[in-house]
Amino acid sequence: MKIIYRYIYRELFFYIILSIIAINTLVMVEKLIRVAKTLSGMAGSLEFAKVIILIQPQMLLITIPVAFLISILLVYGRINMDNELIALMSAGASFKEVSLPAVRTGVLLLIVSLLVSTIIAPYGNRRLRDEINHILKANITKKIEERTFTELGDIVIYTNSREENLLNDVFVFDRKRNSVITAKRASIMSEGSGIVMEFNDGLINMVEKERRTDIYFSSYRFQTGLDIQGISRKAGEFMPQELLKKAKEVEDKKALQYIMEFYRRFTYPFLNIVMALIGPVLGVLSGKTGRLGGLVAGIIFFVAYYLMAMYSEGLVEAGKVPVGAGMTAPIIIGLVAGFILQRWKR
């Protein structure tokens, strides 16, 4: 059986890796569209590549179980379709023994998924937020467009034309100082958490109560800090212990969201065990329908599980079931269904 096990392991890991790459690519498209809208014209190729890498961990919680199920269905479906399963069982191997590589792989992926959900994904999400906010602040001046009023913190900027960091026919309204600056030319750049503008040939108009002051200048340096509202911290960035701590600090509805996220961190990884139990049975059954049978069976099963999980979370949010029971019910049902199928097939 060692030779057979090595063959199954090799095939399983090959399809797992291939499926993760394919699924992550598909799922990532939607996320990249949203990120691209936020960072439009601001991020360079290296910065955008870094964002792509930091997006990956948050997707692995779902893509690993899905990829695992697809790989099981493909491998065991092919074994059955090529009559290899019949040969193995005729030689005295039980279905439990044939399923053992899938179960062992499921345990390994459970450990990997727990590491991802409790450590890697929160850290990646935090770094992703910091990176996006850094890009926004470092390239905030790129938001200024020609013949458009652009708000940057407490100032409003208008320019008739622009060449890189050089603005022509500039109008700036400063809410803090209640002043207006107009100039023929101005250079602008980001500096720290603010911007610096060098004006040439212009006028400063300041109004204080009933007093008005006009100052003409040939050169004027203007510097201001910007309170840029970047992406705020979300539940996905907190470690499990931080989620429980935050749940005690906020109001009931927000606390419920933190507690639900805490349960997700530990229930989603167990999907790998459900897949390890159900996958070989579905793979053997669907193998009789052709090579695509396993993929169809996998899609149907995962959609059914996802709908059940969403319905259960809806009941929790509506207060109709306790949070612990509602968040763990889908995975418990999946595990029970897996054990029943294994006993039935045995």
Secondary structure, 3 states (H helix, E strand, C coil): CHHHHHHHHHHHHHHHHHHHHHHHHHHHHHHHHHHHHHCCCCCCHHHHHHHHHHHHHHHHHHHHHHHHHHHHHHHHHHHHHCCHHHHHHHCCCCHHHHHHHHHHHHHHHHHHHHHHHHHHHHHHHHHHHHHHHHHHHHCHHHHCCCCCCEEECCEEEEEEEEECCEEEEEEEEECCCCEEEEEEEEEEEEECCEEEEEEEEEEEEEEECCEEEEEEEEEEEEEEECCCCCCCCCHHHCCHHHHHHHHHHCCHHHHHHHHHHHHHHHHHHHHHHHHHHHHHHHHHHHHHHCCCHHHHHHHHHHHHHHHHHHHHHHHHHCCCCCHHHHHHHHHHHHHHHHHHHHHHHC
